[in-house]
Amino acid sequence: MSAQDSPHASGPHRPHHEHPRKGANPLRRTNDRVEAWCSGFLLLVLVLGLPMASVGAGLAAYESGMRAVQTQSAERHQVTARLISAPDTAPGIAADEKQKVQVRWTGNDGRQLTGTTRVPSDKAEGSTVRIWVDRDGTVQEPPMSAGNAKAAGWVMGAMTAVGVYAGLVAVRKGMHVALNRRRYAQWDTEWDLVEPLWSARFGK
């Protein structure tokens, strides 16, 4: 075998093709990288921010509800009142359906007080009911309970979680639409440059 045929013979260097680094995509544009970074950031916010926001809002609602429970429990108390008039017993009204009636009770100072409350339709005139009143002698709804405060906390936490998730989805969708518009504009610009070359090539 001659020196010319030897694989170790000197000769023109073959072009060296550089391989893109691992994980790199030569077709990936800046817009694609921006979208990937933003998507990663939004995912991080979803994973970390959503639980924090949900728990924070739920605890805030629960604490506010507990303050309301303490305030209402301190300001309201129960008294025994007597019905001044009987509820309406017209046909079609269920016996357990509550209706507004006038009631009378004795205040802490001995005065006779009157007010309006809801009682079942089967209550008779002159019967007694337990009602809640405030320090001024005004009929009130029963004070909130700790269970109501917990329920308010759970509801607020769930609503916050849904709101944060919906907001992130909207941001992700808006970002995708904006970047796509930019991509289309770039493609149109590049096609305006390339199209004459292609037309001239195939026109020969």
Rosetta blueprint (number, residue, H / E / L):
1 M L
2 S L
3 A L
4 Q L
5 D L
6 S L
7 P L
8 H L
9 A L
10 S L
11 G L
12 P L
13 H L
14 R L
15 P L
16 H L
17 H L
18 E L
19 H L
20 P L
21 R L
22 K L
23 G L
24 A L
25 N L
26 P L
27 L L
28 R L
29 R L
30 T H
31 N H
32 D H
33 R H
34 V H
35 E H
36 A H
37 W H
38 C H
39 S H
40 G H
41 F H
42 L H
43 L H
44 L H
45 V H
46 L H
47 V H
48 L H
49 G H
50 L H
51 P H
52 M H
53 A H
54 S H
55 V H
56 G H
57 A H
58 G H
59 L H
60 A H
61 A H
62 Y H
63 E H
64 S H
65 G H
66 M H
67 R H
68 A H
69 V H
70 Q H
71 T H
72 Q H
73 S H
74 A H
75 E H
76 R L
77 H E
78 Q E
79 V E
80 T E
81 A E
82 R E
83 L E
84 I L
85 S L
86 A L
87 P L
88 D L
89 T L
90 A L
91 P L
92 G L
93 I L
94 A L
95 A L
96 D L
97 E L
98 K E
99 Q E
100 K E
101 V E
102 Q E
103 V E
104 R E
105 W E
106 T E
107 G L
108 N L
109 D L
110 G L
111 R L
112 Q E
113 L E
114 T E
115 G E
116 T E
117 T E
118 R E
119 V E
120 P E
121 S L
122 D L
123 K L
124 A L
125 E L
126 G L
127 S L
128 T E
129 V E
130 R E
131 I E
132 W E
133 V E
134 D L
135 R L
136 D L
137 G L
138 T L
139 V E
140 Q E
141 E L
142 P L
143 P L
144 M L
145 S L
146 A H
147 G H
148 N H
149 A H
150 K H
151 A H
152 A H
153 G H
154 W H
155 V H
156 M H
157 G H
158 A H
159 M H
160 T H
161 A H
162 V H
163 G H
164 V H
165 Y H
166 A H
167 G H
168 L H
169 V H
170 A H
171 V H
172 R H
173 K H
174 G H
175 M H
176 H H
177 V H
178 A H
179 L H
180 N H
181 R H
182 R H
183 R H
184 Y H
185 A H
186 Q H
187 W H
188 D H
189 T H
190 E H
191 W H
192 D H
193 L H
194 V H
195 E H
196 P H
197 L H
198 W H
199 S H
200 A H
201 R H
202 F H
203 G H
204 K L
